Amino acid sequence: MSNTAMEQANDTSTSNTDQRLTDLEIKASFTEDLLDQLDKVIVRQQQQIDALIHEIAELKQQPVRDGDVVVGRSLRDELPPHF
């Protein structure tokens, strides 16, 4: 193989490696962005879960008025209308 052919092969190899490296950097960047988005979703969902737990705890604490009588409230005693 001549010097020129070896140089062209080396240039092609370097170019191929550079392209592969660039592609990997792009994929890593997109992966980081996706990870940040998913992290935000998880934080938002955890905040919603915490708010719902707090709301349920408050509902369990509230007494129910049945006429003039205040009755303790049990969510298990209350069935939805379709039952």
C-alpha positions in Angstrom: 0.0 0.0 0.0 1.4 3.4 -1.0 1.9 6.3 1.4 -1.0 8.2 -0.2 -3.4 5.2 0.2 -2.4 4.8 3.8 -2.9 8.5 4.5 -6.4 8.4 2.9 -7.3 5.3 4.9 -6.1 7.0 8.1 -8.0 10.1 7.2 -11.1 8.0 6.6 -10.7 6.2 9.9 -10.2 9.5 11.8 -13.2 11.0 10.0 -15.3 7.9 10.9 -14.2 8.1 14.5 -14.9 11.8 14.7 -18.4 11.2 13.3 -19.1 8.4 15.7 -17.9 10.6 18.6 -20.1 13.4 17.5 -23.1 11.1 17.2 -22.4 9.8 20.8 -22.2 13.3 22.1 -25.5 14.2 20.5 -27.1 11.1 22.0 -25.7 11.9 25.4 -27.1 15.4 25.2 -30.6 14.1 24.3 -30.4 11.5 27.1 -29.5 14.2 29.6 -32.4 16.4 28.5 -34.8 13.4 28.7 -33.5 12.5 32.2 -34.1 16.1 33.3 -37.6 16.0 32.0 -38.4 12.7 33.6 -36.9 14.0 36.9 -39.3 17.0 36.8 -42.3 14.7 36.1 -41.3 12.5 39.1 -41.0 15.6 41.4 -44.4 16.9 40.2 -46.0 13.5 40.8 -44.5 13.2 44.2 -45.9 16.7 45.1 -49.3 15.6 43.9 -49.2 12.4 45.9 -48.1 14.3 49.0 -51.0 16.8 48.5 -53.5 13.9 48.1 -52.2 12.2 51.2 -52.6 15.4 53.2 -56.1 16.0 51.8 -57.2 12.4 52.7 -55.8 12.8 56.2 -57.8 16.1 56.6 -61.0 14.4 55.4 -60.5 11.6 57.9 -60.3 14.1 60.7 -63.5 16.0 59.8 -66.7 14.9 61.6 -69.9 14.4 59.6 -73.1 16.1 60.7 -76.1 13.9 60.5 -79.0 16.2 61.4 -78.0 17.7 64.8 -75.8 14.7 65.7 -72.1 14.8 65.0 -71.0 11.4 63.8 -67.5 10.1 63.4 -66.7 9.6 59.7 -65.4 6.3 58.4 -64.7 6.2 54.7 -65.2 2.4 54.7 -68.8 2.9 55.9 -69.6 5.1 53.0 -70.3 3.3 49.8 -70.6 5.0 46.4 -74.2 5.2 45.0 -73.5 2.4 42.5 -73.0 -0.2 45.2 
